[in-house]
Amino acid sequence: MNETQESAIADFLQILEEHRKNCEQQGKYVEAEVAKKRFEELKTHEANRRRESMKAQQMKERLGVEEAHMLEYQQFNTQWDAKCKEFEDQSQSQINSMKERHLDELKEFQRRLLEKQQKPKFSPVLLNYRKVEEHLARSKNYSEAHKVKAKADKMEAKETEQWNTMKQKEMFQHESKFKAAKRQELSALQKRIKVGKEEQEKRRRTELERLMQRYANVKAALNTTQIIETQEAEKQGVALGLIPASSDHRKSVRRKSGLTKG
């Protein structure tokens, strides 16, 4: 109902009240009683209509605030979920890339270690056996040369095995040190990722708190505005004679409208 229609109702009530007074002055009490009842009926109906209309309008406004908040909240979660997933994907990609690079670097490191492998350094005793063997062979003393060669071969096999064992241990130590450095590098990356994730989660909490505070502020402002609207409507109703000037009645109207201070 628009302002013109409300004004027309108010005018009609005024006319009806004047008619009742005229009937009373003229002694037309039956007509005055009819006018009185009609006035009360219309006044009650109009008061109820205005109250229900305002209640419906204010409920619509509150629902509008709730719907807007829910939409904003859903958008907030959708956007942040996407940001978090992107961060997780990028972090995992960085970790995978580093692991692949480390594997390639390890293969290259092992290749260089093998290239640096030296021939065994034999003992002076073994070298002397070889000289004796060579001298005996040149002297055509093959029987003795064979005996010396057997001793030298046995000694060379033993020294070669010892040499290989030592070099393998050295390679293992170098490789272990290399791998430890790469693990440390990977651990540093994972720590940076963890810190980044914690900072992202902190920003999300902070922005969510701001969103919820804005929502609380809008609700509080709307509640205050609706209380003022209800009070103004009551004043207008009292001025038009639609509502009795009673504090208890005003409290009742606010309870029915769902409005409270605070």
Phi, psi and omega in degrees: 000132183270178183295326180295318179292320178295321178296322180295320178295316178300318179297320181294320178296321179295318179296319181295321178294319178295322178297319179298317180297318179297317179297322179295317180293327181273359179079014178270073188290327178296313179294324179296320179295319178297316179296320179298312181297318180297319179298313181297319179298312180294321180296315179296316180299316182293320179298316179295319181297315180296319181295315180293323179296316179293320179300316180295318181295317180291324176296320178299319180295317181294319177297323178298319178295317180297316181295318179296320179294315181298320178296315180296321180295317178296317178297320179301311181294321180297314181294317182287325176299320179293319179297316181294320179294319178298318178297316179298317180296316180295320180296315180295323178296319178296318180295314180298318180297318180294319179297318178295319179296318179298321179296317178295319180293324178295317178299318179294321179296316179296322179297317181293324178297319180293323180294330182277357181301128179262159175288152182302143174260109185277159183288158176301327179296314180295317179299323178292321176302319182293323178294317179296317179301315181295318180296317179295322180293318179294330180276004180064021176268071189292328181297312180290323178300320179297317180297316180294320180299319180298316178296316181295318179299317180296317179293320180295320179297318180293313181294325178295319179296318179296318179298312180299319178298317180296315182291324177296322178295318178297316178299319179297319179295315178299317181294320179296319178295320178296313181296323179298320178296321180289324177295322179295320178296318178294319179297320179297319178296316181296325177294318178297320179296317180298316179297317179298320179294318179296320178295321179295317178296324178294316178298321179296316179298318181297315180292326177294320178299320178295318179299314181293326178291320176299317179298315179297320179296317180295318179298315180296318180295319179295319179299316178297315180298318182289327175298315179296318178300317180296317179296319178294321179295322178296316179299318179294321178295320177296316181298325180274356180081014182273334183232133177291145181283078183228131179295324178297323180292321180296321177297320180296318181296318180294323178296318180293330180279350179080021184250135175220153177283149179096000000 
